[in-house]
Amino acid sequence: MSSQHSASIASLADYIKTKFGKLNILVNNAGINGVIVDAEAFASLNLKDGEVLSKGDKLAEEKVDEVVNQFLKDVKEDMLETKRWPINLSTYVVSKAALKAYSRILATKFLNF
């Protein structure tokens, strides 16, 4: 790790300690370098009754699990296009949306932690 990265990490740690006192939760969310994901596809992962997973409104962990499990089932049955899942980088897009939704659930759950 370069000294520039070490200094950046130390600076962030100092900021968090000063501003918030401590860090309760950290979500390590990696990406794919150089890949451009269609934001429209990412934002349109539909749930039942037209809800959208990436918005995080009134989501429960069970609902995120339900969507991911349905996606996995549709992958196994070769139904991604039929069920209107994103086709390009579908596993990446769905996993990012699920992580984003779950992060919002945790943020709400532990807001005053």
Secondary structure, DSSP 8 states (H G I E B T S, - for coil): --HHHHHHHHHHHHHHHHHHSS----------TT----HHHHHT-B-GGG-BGGG-TT--HHHHHHHHHHHHHHHHTT-TTTTT---TTHHHHHHHHHHHHHHHHHHHHTTT-
